Amino acid sequence: MRSRKRYAKTKDPATGRQVALHRQLMAEHLGRPLLPGEIVHHRDGDSTNNDPSNLMVLPSQRYHAHVEYHLRCEQRGMPALFPEYFPGVREVSLVREPQRGTLFEHVLLSGQPSRRRW
């Protein structure tokens, strides 16, 4: 059985509740609270590396599973069927200036329009 990943916790100053540090750091970086369905992904897979350049916001758990699947395939040397639709998962850059709203358009396929509904 695989062991669970350990995430650093911190206390939310507004509510006093414990929250995952990577989620709080990303919310501060974006200048807005994370939406309930948004997932903060560690690019290198190291749950202790909370550097903002290592964190990426994904719009849903379903999309997170999709990204993880393609990254694992790439690590195993499996070629992507449609590489032109998935070039930017590694290069997705974080939004430099805080923006309101969702990061969906910045994460999904590096700005290319999608024909699928997630």
NORFENLIN-V353519 format. One record per residue. RES is the residue in one letter. OMEGA is omega in whole degrees, 0 to 359 (none if undefined). Layout:
RES_OMEGA / RES_OMEGA
This chain:
M_180 / R_178 / S_180 / R_176 / K_178 / R_178 / Y_177 / A_180 / K_175 / T_181 / K_177 / D_183 / P_182 / A_186 / T_183 / G_180 / R_176 / Q_177 / V_177 / A_184 / L_182 / H_177 / R_179 / Q_179 / L_180 / M_178 / A_177 / E_180 / H_181 / L_182 / G_179 / R_175 / P_177 / L_176 / L_185 / P_183 / G_184 / E_181 / I_174 / V_185 / H_173 / H_184 / R_184 / D_179 / G_180 / D_184 / S_178 / T_179 / N_183 / N_175 / D_181 / P_179 / S_179 / N_183 / L_181 / M_180 / V_177 / L_188 / P_183 / S_176 / Q_179 / R_179 / Y_177 / H_178 / A_178 / H_179 / V_180 / E_179 / Y_182 / H_178 / L_177 / R_178 / C_180 / E_180 / Q_179 / R_178 / G_179 / M_180 / P_177 / A_179 / L_181 / F_185 / P_181 / E_178 / Y_184 / F_185 / P_195 / G_181 / V_179 / R_186 / E_183 / V_181 / S_178 / L_178 / V_184 / R_179 / E_181 / P_177 / Q_176 / R_178 / G_184 / T_177 / L_187 / F_183 / E_180 / H_185 / V_187 / L_172 / L_177 / S_175 / G_178 / Q_180 / P_181 / S_176 / R_180 / R_172 / R_180 / W_none
